[in-house]
């Protein structure tokens, strides 16, 4: 999540417009029923608590906010079969993106390597996956945390905007811990970015034990999808990432630099209407210093 120095003016369509002045907190939220994203929700459907206090949701945006997504591939030795399966479904997965969205492609073992910087040319993205990623040597260490951190750090150093940001990691979730999870989590918060995982293992069997970057993904507001069928689950996860909401509320009073916790739920009436569901939302943010555009 990011605290943006803007004043929020609600248009008739419940779409926010901005001018300089007041801090507003934006939370990227996914609502899942069964295996599908719940679409069509409005501000009245959400309940948000900031440090335990109920806050007024000022606006909710779903389709209008453009998305930047990094597709981050683990190319350690056990991942070649899974990545090959993901590459076969690349075109289908990229159909979930809309006009104005951008995708970039990167790989990692002991270090992060960019194959393609974010672009709206989805044919180029598909080519980068099928040829740029698959031609790599699948071997080496697995530095998942530091790779996510580096991509998030680049975003956090950019001026904030209204684009949503996501890092989708295709991995076996068995990495070498080179930094603390909390450092990565706070950098994702500062970047206003989520991290999601498509978790596969060799032999086509998904791992059963929680490990790797589970806490990072959960705190950022996304999920780890364990898969024995990456070719099918990659497009499904991309669709869910694209169908998330941006929820806005006024930044409550507090000390600059303090960590604040966030809880997002659906209203009682909406919970009753939908039935069983899951809300995927960021668990916190660092309050910005006065006169700055984002918590760093």
N, C-alpha and C positions, 0 to 999 in steps of 0.2 A: 504494500500500500504506500501511497505517496500523499503528502499533504501539499496541496497546490494553492498558491497565492492567487485565488480567483474569487469573484463573487458570482454566485449562482443565480441566474434568472431563468425561471421555468417558462418554456414555451407551451403553447396549447397542446402539443403532442407529447408533453412530458419529456422533452429533449432539452438538455442544458445548454445555455449560452454563457459565455464567460467575459468578465472584465476584471481588471486588477483591483484588489482590495481586501478580500476576506479569505481566511484559510478554509478550505474544504477538503475533507478526507474522501478519497475514492477507494472502494474495496471491490476487487474482482471476485465474482461469486459464480459458482456453478451449482445448479440444482438438478439432481439426478433422481429419477423414479425408475426402479428396475435397472436397466442398462442404458436408458435413453435420457437425454437432457429434457428438462421441463422448460417449455418456451412460453412466451406471452405474459409473463408476470410483470406487475407494475409496483410502484413505490408502496402502495397499500398492502401488498402481499408480504413485505419483509419487516422483520424486527431486528434492530441492531443495538447492541450494548457496547459502550466504550468505557473500559475500566469498571464494568459492572453497572453503569448507569444507562438506562434506556435513552436513546437519542432519536430525533425525528429524521426519517429518511426524506431527503429533499427531492431526489430524482433517481430514476433507474433507466439505464440505456442498455439495449441488447444489440440490435442489428447495426446501429449507426456507427459504433466505435470501430475504427480500423484496427487490425491486428498485425503485430510484428512477432514472428515466431522463429526461433532457432531450432533446427532439427539437429540434435547432437548425438552422434553415433559412437558407441563404445566399439572399438576395433581390437579388443584383446582377443586372444586366441580362441576362446570358447564362443565367440559371437558371430563367426562368419555365416553359419547357416541361417541364424535369425535375421541378420542384416540383409542377406540375399532375399529372404522371404518378404521383408519390409519393402525392399526395392521393387519387387514385383507388383506391389499394391500402391506404389507411389502416385501414379496418375489418379487412381480412385480417391486416395487420401487428400490430394491437393484440390479436388473438386469442392471440398468443404470450404475452401477459402473464397472470399468475395473480392469484388473490385476494390482496389485500394489497399488490400492486405499485402504483406511482404513476408517472404520466407528466406532464411539463410541456412546453409549446410556446413556443419563442422564435425570433425572427428577427434577422438582423444584416446591415448593410451597413457604414457607418462607425461605427455604434454598435449596442449590443445592446438589443433591445426584447422584453419578455416579453408573450406573448399569453395564456398560461394558466399559472398556478403549478401545481406537481405535484399531481395528484389521482388518486384511484382510480376516478373516474367516467369510464370509457373512452368513453362516448358524447359526453361533453363534450370529451374530447381529440380525437376524430374531427371534431367540429364546429369546434374551434379550428383544425385543419389545413385543412379544406375551405373555411372561410369567413374565419377570422381571418388565416391566412397568405396565401391566394390573393387577398385584397382589397388586399394591400400593393402599393406602387409598386415595381416591380422595376428598381431603378437605384441607382447610387452606388458608393462604395468597398467593399472587401471585407476587413474586419478580423477574420480568422478567429482568429488567436492570442489577441488581447485578449478576444474574446467567450468562448472556452473558458476563459480565465483567470478571468474575472469569475464565471462559474457555479461553477467549481471553488473559488474563494476563498470564496464564500458557504457551500459545504459544509464547507470546512476550518475555518470559524469556528463551526460547530455542534459540539455534544458528539458524540463518536463513538458509534456504535451497531452493531447487527448487520445493518443494511440494506446491500445492495450498491448501487453508484452507477455510472451510465454517462451519458456525453454522446454522442449519435449526431448527427453533423454531416452534413447533406445539402448538398453544395457542389460547385463545379467545381475546388476546390483551387488556385485562382489568386488568392491574397490579397496585400494590402499588408502588409508586415512592419512592425509597430508596436512589437514587443517581442521579446526573445530567446526562442528555443524553450526554453532551459533553465529560464527563469522559469516557463513554463507547465507543463513537465514536473514540476518540484518542487511546484508548487501542486496538480497532480493527485495526486501521491504523498501529499501532506499531507491531501488530501480523501478518500483511499481511493477514487479514482474512475478509471475508464478513459474514454478518448475513442476513438470509432470513426468511420470516414468512409464515406459512400456518395458516390462521386465520379462526377459526370456532367458533360458539356459540351454546348454548344449543337449542334444537328443530330443529337442522339442518339448521338454517338460519344464513347467514353470516352477521357480523356487517356492517353497512353502514357508520358509522362515523369514521373519522381518529382519532386515539388515541394511547395509549400504546407506542410501540417502532417504530413507523413509521419513525421518523426522523433518528433514529439510523440505521435502515435498509437502508434508502435512501442514507445517507452519506457514508455507507460502500460499496454501489454499487449494492444492490440487490432490491428485491421487496417484498411487502406484498400481498399474494394471498388470497383474501377473498373467502371462499368456503362454499357451502352448501352440497358438496359431497366430503368429505375428502378422501374417498376410491379411487376416481378417480384422484383427484388433487395431492395427495402425490406422486405417481409415475411420474406425469407430471413435478412437480417442481424438483424432483431429477434429471430427465433427463436434464432439463434446467441448473441446477447447474453444472452438469458434462460437459455440452457442452460449457462452457465459455472459453474465451481466456485469455492468459497471454500476455500483451502488454509491451514491453520494450523500454525505451529511456534513454539517458544519463542525469544524474542529473544536472540541470542548476546551475550556481553559485548562492550562497545565504548565509544567516546567519544560522549557526547551531542552531537548536531549533526553527526556525521560522515555522509557519504553512503556507503551500503553497497550493493553490487551483488548481484543475485539472479538465479539461473539455475534454471529449472524444466524438468524433462524427465520422461519416463515411465521406469519401471523396465525393465530388460533384458527380462524375461519379457513385460511388457505391450507393449513395442515389437515383439517378435516376433509376438505374437498379433494386433495391430492391423494391422501392415504400415506403409504410408506414412501419415504424419500430420504435423500441425503443432501446436506448443504456442504459444499466445499468452498471455504472462504479463508482468507488470511487471518492469522491468529493475533496479529499485532502490528505495530509500527513504532518508529521513533519520532517523537514530536519535533517539528522543525524549530530552529531558532527564529526569532522575530526578524522579518525582513528577508528571509531566504525562501527559495521556492521549493525546497525539498529537504527532508532529513537525510543526511549523508552518513 
